[in-house]
Amino acid sequence: MLKIERANHYFTISREIRPVLYCNSGDEVEFETLDCFSNKLLPEGATFGKDNPKQSNPVTGPLFIKGCNEGDTLQVEILEISLGSTGIAVTGPINDTFAEYLSEIKTHHVKVTGDKVMLPNGVLVRAKPMIGTIGTTPSEEIPSLRLGEHGGNLDCSDITVGATLLLPVYVDGGLLYMGDLHAVMGDGELAEGGLEIDGKVKIRVTVIKGQHHPLPMVFSESHIGAIGLGGSLDFAVDAATEKLFTYMVKSLKVPADEANYLIGLCAEIKVGQCVNDLKSVVVKLPRLVINKPY
């Protein structure tokens, strides 16, 4: 098994960063990741504001995929996500929504055992592992906290085990990276964080020559979805809806009228994140309603 260890992490995404690992299309690769606080808050007694590093959201990589060139599409299948044993949840006056009632920032160490999460209030819930940050390398250098058409800090809970992500390729090799795992995360990341946790992600990468679909997109066994970005949720939903409609009409050859009413009657919206200036959403359709092979 090809592996990239978490020691190979960065806070900036750049085409100037040398690849850590080279692989072929069709290979399976394991990424080992830090949590968004670089695991600095994991020791008992560590607190946000005192022990966390100045930079946040480290991403592991980059991975160079041979035969992957600018203008291609990179298909990433999420095969496995293995979580660490402790997640970090930070509460407090993080934004105006909570500042009126909370004056103190608290750091909660939350135990994760198998597929179970013991919330700070003692309630046991099922873990829903997801990849908060995953993307190819854009043509211009950006911080790892940013999101864009290349992917990045999308915080879409649909990017989980069993999902297939389609990403645009802007530089040769694709230079794939990922990090920012969550054991659970509410829609929208409304409190500006999920249950931040380290772990390992096993993926399979496949190069699709050319870009034949609006990107990025995320597919599951049950749904096809388009990821949209915007300065507001309205704009993000519009962008995702346009991508999904275009994919249906141009790629699946669904008649425009049919695609229109399927989206109108059956589409679902999943909010990714509302924290950054760019918001992310997934607009998706159940596979069962589309009478086309894909």
C-alpha angles and dihedrals in degrees: 000000000000111000140188113201122219091245084078097073135133140188093209127059113217139154086227092069111100116240115256094206139015122212141167129248107275095030124133116229133184120217118199111206141193121221118258090269092054089250089286093126096052097090112093109263095023112134137197112255094030108046105022117099121250090244120060140189103045114196126205120230154346107234118194114211112203115234091022110126139178108284095031129111123242116212114204119190115198104220104167140000118195115190131209121244098253131047128193124227119182122200133181143082091335094145140357093277093067103023095089092061104027124058100164129066112225130192115213121199106208123195119229117194118179106308095341130096121197105212118215089256091058097256116137116222134173117263116243103194116204140165110244097187125032131140152124120264114272122221092254126054115257138171116264089242091067127091131204145142087303089063115244124146095007097143091202111159089207087074093087141111111321095023125121117211123200115204133180118244117227101167132036112273092024090243096225122201137171144179142127098096119189126203088201132353132179118233111278095015083251095178089051094253145049127211094302113214144160123236150124130284125199115201141169118221124205128180117225110194112234128000111276100161137049105266147262101031133164125207130190134179089267106031146033115216142182122211116223130189131199146150087255134024089251092059092043092052091048091051093049093046092052091050093049093047091048091049092051095047101038104029103029094032092228110164110257093239091052093047089050096055094040090056091044095049105031111021120122127203123215116188113220109186137340097182103091127057086258114063124207131212137168119221108195143173130210109253091227094069095056110084094203136093114248 
